[in-house]
Amino acid sequence: MSEPQTLQARIRALETLPDRVTRLWLLPSAGQWPLWQPGQYLEIGLDDNTWLPFSIASLAGGDTLELHVQLQPQSDNSQRLQEKLSIGEMLTVRLPGGRCVLEGPDRPLTLIAGGTGFAQVKTMLEYCLKQGWQSRLDFYWGGQHPHSLYLLPLVAQWARQHENLHIHPVVELGDEGWKGRLGRVTEALATDIDDARDLEVIASGSPAMVYAIEDFLLERGLSIGQMRSDVHDYAPREVNPPGQSSGD
């Protein structure tokens, strides 16, 4: 993997999406972007000691880099970043980071995201579809409300164009127009998966969500190593998950 580089980037374009999400495209102020792999992230520097990580939502090799930034009203750092989000603004960024990447041959995958965890999964799906993968791709996207799945029409379009892509949108609170599932992602997985021994899973979301999914899948036969997530690096568990021994 490439070593992280720090550089200046300019906001080229912005799009306001539902659920307080801003989609932005960055251009490097000079030269080209360092290469990144599908699933890696970028950090935005607010000052010398404060860096905020965001999954890169576009494939490497283009002029622009895409991010999905959700405003967190209770976070001072989120508010500070929002004040910088205007076209032409310069940001200090550092990339690439993260070990949870998609690589290797065409094979079945189960991808799971909560909220803006979709940014990481988006890049992976785009990579698979661009490479012409034929294996089954299952994507579970969970949120609190339908508008939490802020780019669902885009994913639905991909599924119509690629018969091997199966999407499973799940929200906790639906509305009259909602045609997807109600509940939590773990409940949808429990309905769909009886035996997880042959799954390869990548999950992107909060530690609580990721570990709830991991615990469920381990109970259904998944082995440690078959599920990957950045959560394992930045919020590791201090105890062994169900059914797994420490080896002592």
N, C-alpha and C positions, 0 to 999 in steps of 0.2 A: 504494500500500500504506500501511497505517496506521503511524504512528510508534510505536516501542516505548514502553511505559509500565511503570513499576515500581510494584508494589502488594503488599499482603499477601493471602495466600490461606490458607484453612483446609482441611485434609484432611477430607473428608466421609466417604469410604468407601475401603476397601482390599480387594483380592482377591489371594491368593497363587496364582500360576500356575507351571507347570513351568519348568525351566531358570533358577531363581533370579530370576524375573521377578515384580515386583509391579505390579499394575494399580491405579491410584489415581485418585480423582475429587476435584477441588478446587473450592471455592467462594470467590469474592472476599469479603474481609472487609467491604467496603462497596461499594455501587454495582453496576455491571455489568462484565463482561469487555470489554476492547477487542476490536474485531472482528479476526478473522484469516481467512486464505484456506486452503483445503485444501492441506496440504504445509508449512505454516509451523511454527516451533518456539517453545518457551518455554524460558527459562533460570531455574534455581533458584540463588539466591545462598546460598553457605555462609558467606561473609564479604564484606567490601567489595571484595575483589580476586579472588574465586573464584566463577565462575558455571558451572554445568553445563547444557548444552543437551539438551532432549528434544523429539522431535517431538510435536506435539499430535495425539492420536488420536481426536478428536471434532470434529464440525462446530460452527462458531460459531452463536450464537443461543440456546443453552441456558443453564440455570443453572450446570451443572457443566462442568468441563474435564477430559478424560481423558488420563492419561499412562501409559506403560509403562516401568518402571525396572528394569533388570537389575543385580543385584549383581555387582560385579567384585572378587573377593577380594583381588587384588593391588593395588587402587587405594585409597589412603588417603581420597581424596575420596569415592569410592563408599561406603566404610565410614562416613564422617561423615554422608552423606546417609541411609543406612539407619537410623542412630540417630534420625533425625527422623521416620521414617515410622510414625506412629501416628495414629489417628483423633483429630481435634481439634487436632492440632499446626498451628502457624502457620508458613508459609513465605514468604520474600521471593522474588517472581517478577518476571520481566521478559519482556514479549511485545508484539507478535509479532516474530519474526525469520525471516530466510530468504527467498531469491528463487525457490526451486524450488517453484512453486505450480501448481495445476491451474486453468486458466481457459480460456475460449473455447468454441467450439461442440462438439456431439456429433461424435465422430470415433473411429476405432480407436486404441487405446492398448496398449502393452506396458509393464506395471509389474513391477519386479523388486525384491525385498527380501531381505536377509540378516538372520536373527535378529530383533532388535527394530526393525530398519528397517521392519518391518511396520507400526509405529505411523503412520508417514507415509503409507504406501500405504493403510492402513485408512481414513483420512479421505478420500482421493481416491476410493476405491471407493464409500464411502458417499455421497459427493457425486454420482457418476455414477448410482448406482442410485436415489437420491432424485429426481434430475432426469429419470429415465426414459430414459436413454441407450439407443439401439438398436444402436449400433455395437459391434463385437467388442472385448471387454476380455480381454487375456491377463495373468494374474498368476503370476509365477514366485516361489516362496518357498523359499529355501535355508537349510539349517542342518546342524549336525554330526550330530544325532540326531533321531529323530521328536519327542521332547519339546521340541526347539528351536523347533518350529513350534507355539507354545504356545496359539494360538487357531485352529488349523486346523479344528476342528469348526464354528466360526462361519462361516468362509469357505466351507466345503463347503455349509453351509446356504444361504448367499447364492447359490452356483452352482446349487443345485437350484431356487431360486426365480426365477433370471434366466438364461435360456438363452444370452444373449450373453456371460456371464461364464465364462471357461475358466481353471481353476486348475491349476497345475503344481508340486506340492510335490516337493522334491528334498532328500535327506539323504545325507551321506557314509557314515554307518554306520546301517544299518537293524536291525530286530529281526524276530522271527517274525511279528508282526502288521502289519508295514509293507507297504502295498500301493502306495506311490508309487515314484518313481524313486530310483535310487541313483547317487551321484556328485556332481559340482559343478554349479552353475547354468550355468556356461559350457558344460559338456558337454551339458546338456539343450537349451540354445539352439542348439548346433551340430547337434543331431539335428533340430531343428524349423525352423531358419531357413537357407535357402540364399541368399536375396536380402534384404538389409536396407534397400534404397534407399528404400522407402516407409514405413518404420517411424517411429513417434514413441515414444521410450522415456524412462521416468523410473525411476531406480535409487536405492535407499536402502540403504546398508550401509557396510562399511569401505572405505577408499580402495583397498586391494588388490583387493577384490572388484569395486568399481565400475570401476576402470581395466582389469582383466582382461576384463570384459564389454565395455567400450568398445572395447578393442583388437580383440577378436573381431568385433564388429559393424562396425567400420570396415573390416576385411578383407572383410566380406560386402557392402560398398557403402554403409553408413551414412555420412552427412555430419556434420561437426561442426555442432552446433546442433540435430540431431535427437534427441540424448540429453541429458537434464538431470539434475543431481544436486547436492545441497548440497556434495558432496565437491569439486566444481569451485571452490567458494569458499573452503572452509577447508583444503583440501590440494591446491592446484593443482600440476600437473606442471611441471617446469622444462624438459622436452624435449618436442618434438612427438610425438604418437602416430604409429603406423605409417601411412604413406601420406599424411601431412599435411605440407605445407611451411610454413615460417615466413613466406613471402611476401617474403623479402629478395632 
